[in-house]
């Protein structure tokens, strides 16, 4: 686990959560924007062993959900509304987990 990387993960998830909360776009578009502009930077393919295992596992699960049809855009576009809401909830939950791991 890399303490410096936890700070980076916090920044990316904060930005994603902030855009999810403040954007006037429909939820599906908010999710796509949050993932493409921020959250994808910390998915496990680029952060192996840099985050606590429980965070990496949840990130990995979210990444699979957001890419199950190929690209983020295609996968999010094919999601049912409840799946979009679940993915948004996961991003906010991950932000909370990282914030607890990085209290500074």
PyMOL commands that set and color helices and strands:
alter all, ss='L'
color gray80, all
select helices_A, chain A and resi 3-22+27-37+39-42+44-47+53-66+72-78+81-101
alter helices_A, ss='H'
color red, helices_A
deselect
rebuild
show_as cartoon
